[in-house]
């Protein structure tokens, strides 16, 4: 699958951000971290060709993996379920020759009572930045897919993407970036003063494919950073990179509580003043009414990854905790282990080599030891590693680059080793 690079210049104006087997379960390999050696289990992946853009979803007991492959000019979305200590054979969800395929804006997958929801981005016109979010929904009762139906109904030839999803009651909550007010056709993902702003929206998708409760959650946000959503005991929360009139692009949160959406609120005031989008969104995870939010900032050209905790569903947050220890690229993900702890992944560069890192963090500021998951590439094609917790393990999925080829990789670590 071809990697598009629409964020080629404005979105990458900050130079320091971009430093340029046949058994089902492979034998454990010792990987040296900064402090200790840990045992990683690698798994044979159910791919059939060049693969990339993996995503993970855990319902606590089951693990789902989605990814894309390229065959000639055809883009294909697959998924697999981890069971009996191996990945099930791949299942094709949908395919097309008119997708918008991008290293940072990749399909999501989520499951609820056997129903599965995913998305792809489909071009809506020849313009570079004109594409729609199409949903694919497997109904467990009907045993069939409802394929490629529209998430949004604005009808504009503009950008729609950076989707995140979470199970919500018997349905799904979905949030995305929506460019209906931008006029479309802009360059560099940053709109001129006469155009409208990128917005954040959310909606509920039913298992019958119905789309209800659509709302604008923020009227002006950063144009090309991932959104992230989680379900607290009060309802969905969404974190994202905001955008002020003065080009401050810090992380904000909106919450569903007391039958309404809260006003956007800054999670932590980094005061990162940057005119272009850094293409580096936050991640949020929930454990009952406790949240963990992880993010990247490049304030004062000093890149760092931070995490903060909330014990009141996102109304307030603790003092941020610095996570990285070397030049970081960000690309974070987070999963909560308990009310007081989380595991975070990120990428960083040491002596011109790039690594995927993992660490356990406690709300009181205590930290586990840094674990190196894999060497990787700092190139955009290496994407965003994803993590998920199932029972006693944390699972990791990422894209491994070998020359011009790419292949998804998956591994796991016992929680006892964090």
N, C-alpha and C positions, 0 to 999 in steps of 0.2 A: 504494500500500500504506500502510495506516495505521501511523503510528509509535506504538507503545505507550510509555507512560512509567511503568513500575512502580517506578522507582527515585526517585520524585518528591521525597521529603523527606529521609529519613535518609541516603540515598546522596548527597545533594547538600547536606549540611550545611556544607560549606566553600565559602563564597561566592566566594572568589578563583578557584576552579577553573573557574567558569563565567561569564566576562565576556559579561555579555550584549551544413548544408554538404554537398555531395554527393560530393566526392572522397573516396576511401578514406583518403588521407593529406593532411591539410591543410597549407598552406604553413607553413614555420617562422616562429615569432614570437619576437621578442627580448623576454625578460622580464628586468627589472632586479633583480638581487640586491643585497645590501648592499655587495658589493665589485665585481661585474663583471656583464656581460651574457652570457647563455648562450642557446643555441638549443634550444628545445623543439619536438618534433614532436607534434602532436595528431592523434588518429585518430577517424574516424567510428565510432560505436559501434553495435552490432547490436541496439539496443533498439527496442521497438514501442510503448512508452507511458511512464508515470511509472516511473522506475527508481531503485534505491537499493541500498545494502548490497553494494558490489562486494568481491570477493576475488580474489587472484591466486595462481597456483602456477607455478613454473618448475622444469623438470627439467634445466636447464642449456642445453638446445637448443630447447625448445618452451615456449610460454606459454599458460596457461589462465586464463580469466576467468569467474567466476560472479557472478550478481546476481539480485535479485528485482524483480518488477513487480506492479502491482495492476491488475486489471480488474474493475470493480464490486466485489464482496465476495470475489473470488477472488485468492489469493496464488499467484504462479507463480515457480518457480526455473528460471533459464536458465543455459546456459554457452556459451562460444565459444572457439575456438582461434585464436591469431594465426599466420597463415601467408601467404606471398606478400605481406608488408608490409601486411596488413589483417586485420581480424577476420572470421572465417567467419560465415555466417548463424547466428543464434541457434538453439539447440536446447533445447526444453523438457525438463526433467528430471522434474519433478513439480509438482503444484498441490494446493491445498486451501483450504477455508473455515474451518478450525479450527486455524490455525497461531498460535503465539505469535511475533509479529513485533516486533523490538526493535532500536533503533539500535546497541546495544553488543554484542548477542548474535546474531551473524549467521552464515549458512552458511559452512562451509569447503569447499574443493575441493582434491583432490590426485590425482596420476596416477602409475601404476607399470606400465611395460611395456604401455601401452595401456589398462589397467584404470583406471577413474575412480571415485573415492569422494567423495560429498558428504553433507551432512546438512541437516535442517530440524528445527524444534521444533514439536511437535504437542500441542495441549491434551489433557490426560487427564481433566479434570473441569471443572466451571464455576468452580472456585476460581481466583483470579487467578494464583497462583504454583503451578500444577499443570500440568506439561507434560513430555513425553518427548523424547528424542533419537531421531529416525528417520533411518536411513541409506538412501542410494540408491547402488547399486553397478553400474557398467557392466562387464560381463565381455567382454573383447576377443575371446575365442575363441567365445563363444556369440553375440556381437553383440547383446546385449539387456541391459536394465536389470533388476536385482532391486530393487524399489521399496519404500520405506517399511517397512523392518524395524527392529526395536528394537535399540538398542545395549546397553541394560542390562536386567537381568531381575529387578529388585527388586520391581516391581509396586506401588510406593508412589505415591500421588497427591501428588507433591512436585516440586520444581524439579530439572531436569537440563538442563545447557547449557554454554555457553562452551567449545565443542569446538575442538580443534586436532588436526591430522593430519600424518603424514609417511610416505613410503614406507619399508617395513621388510622387507628380504629380498624375497620374492615376494609379500608381503602389505602391510598398512598397520598402523602403530601409531596409536592414537587415545586422546586424553586428554580429560577433561571434569570439570566440577563436578557433584557428585551430592548431592542433598538428601534421600536416603532416611532419614537419621537425624534430620531436622529436625521431622518431624511434619506438615510442609506447612501451608499456609494462613496463614503469618505475613505481617506487613506490613513494608515497608521493607527487606527483605532482611537483617534482623538479628534473630537469634533470641533469645527470652527465655532466662533461665537454666535453665528446666525443659526446654527443647527441646534436641535434639542439634545438632551443628554441621554445617555444609557440609563435604563431603569432596572430595578430589581422587582420581580413579580413572583407570586406564589399562587398555587391552586391545588385543589383536591381532585385526584383521579380515582374514580370508582372502578371496581372490578368489571363492570359492564362497559367501561370505556367512557363513561360520562365525565365531564370536566366541570366542576362547580367551585364556588367560593374563590373565584379569581380576584386577586387584589394587587394593586401596586404597593410594594413594601417600602421602597425608597425611590425618590424621583430623580436622583443623580448619583451614579456610582461609577467606580473605575470600570473601564470598558472591556478588559480582557483578562481579569483574574477570576479564578475558580470561586464558585459559591460552595458552601458546605452547610448541611442541615442535620439536626439530630432531634430526637423526641425526648423531652423532659417529662416529668410527672404532670406538668401543667399544660403541655402541648408542644408543637414544633418550635424550634429556634433556628434562626438562619444567621450565619456569620459570612462576611464578605468584605472586600476592600472598598471603602467609601471614597468619595471625591468631593472636596469642598470647592467653593468658588475661588479659593486661594491656592488650589492644587495641592492641598494636604490629602494624602491617600493613606489613611490609617484604617484599622479594622473596626467594623461596626457590627452590632447585633440588633436584630428585631425578634420579638417574642410574641407568641400567641398566649394570652392569659386573660382570664375574665371575659372570654367571648369576644376579644378584639385584639388587633395587632398593636403592639407598642410602637412608639416613635423610635426611629433609629438612635442608637446610643453608641458612642465610642467605647470599645473594650478597654484599650490602653492608649493613651495619647503619646504616640511616638513623635508626632508632628513631622512626618516624612513629607517634605516638599519635593515633588517630582512631577514634571510636566507630562511625561509619558508613562503609560501603563507598564509596570514591571513584570507582568505575567507571572504572578506568584501569589496565589490565593491562600486563605487560611483554612484550617480544619477544625471541626468541633466534634466532640463526643459527649454523651450524656450517660449518667448512672443515677437513675431516679431524678432527683432535683439538683444533682451536682453536675457541673459542666467542666470540661477542659477545652481550652481554645489554644491552638498553636498557630504561629505565623512567622513570616519573614519580614524584616524591615532593613532598609538600606540608609537610614537616617545618617546624614553627614558622611556619606560614603563609607560607613562602617557596617557592613552586612552582619546580621545576627538573626538567630532563630530563638524565639521566646515561647513560653507557655504560661498560661494563667488559669486559675481555678475559680469557680463560683459555687457556693453552697445554697444559693437561693434562686436557681433557675435562670441565672443571667442578669438579675437585677443589679448585682455588683460583682466586682472581681478583685481577687487578691493582687498583691504586688507581683509583677511578672518575674519569671525565673529564666535566666539565660541558659540555653541548652547546648549550643555548639561550642567547639573549642578551637576550630580552625576556620579558614576562609570558607564561608558557607554559600551554597547556591540556593538554599531554602528548599522548595518543593516538599513541603511538610505533609505528614498525615498523623493522626492521633486516634487512639482508642483507650477508653477508660477500663481500668481493672477493678476498681472499687470506688467508694465514695471519696477516697483520699489519694488515689494514685492513678496514673495513666502511663501508657507507653507511646513514645513519639518517634517518628522516623524523619530523616532529613538527608540532604546530600551536602558533602563538603569536600574541599580540595586540600591535599597535603603533598607538598613537593611536586606539584603539577599532576598529581594523580587524583582521580575523583572516586569517592567512596559513598556507599549507602550506609548510614549509621542508624542505630537504634538505641534507645535509652529509656529506663523506667524513671519516672519523676513523681515525687510526692508533693501534695499540696503544701506541706510545711517547708518545702525547699530542699529536702533531701533528694539525692540522686543515686540511681544505680550506676553501674559502670558502662562506659560506651562500648557498644558491640558493633563490629563491622559485619554487615551482611554480605557485601560483595563490592569488588571494584566495578566501576562503571565508566561511562563517558559523560563529560560535561555538556555534550552537544544536546540540542533540543530534542533530537530523535530518541534520546534515552528516557524522555518523559518524566512522569511523576510516580515514584514507587507508592504502592498502596499496602495498608496493613489491616488485619481483622483478627479478632479474638474468638476462638472456638474452644470451649471447655478449658483444657490445661495448656493451650498453645497459642502463640501469636504467629499468624501466617503472613507472609510477605510476597508480593508479586511485583515484578518490574520488567522493563524491556532491556535486554542485553544487546549491545551493538557489536557486530563483527564485520568490519569493513563497511560495505554498503548493505549488508544483511542485518536483519533484526529478528530476535526471538524472545518471546516472553519466558520468564523464569519464575518458579515458585519454590518457597522453602518455608520451614517452620522452626520455632524455637520453643522449648518448654518454658513456661512461666517461672519455673523454679530457677532458671538460669539468668533471669533478668536482674 
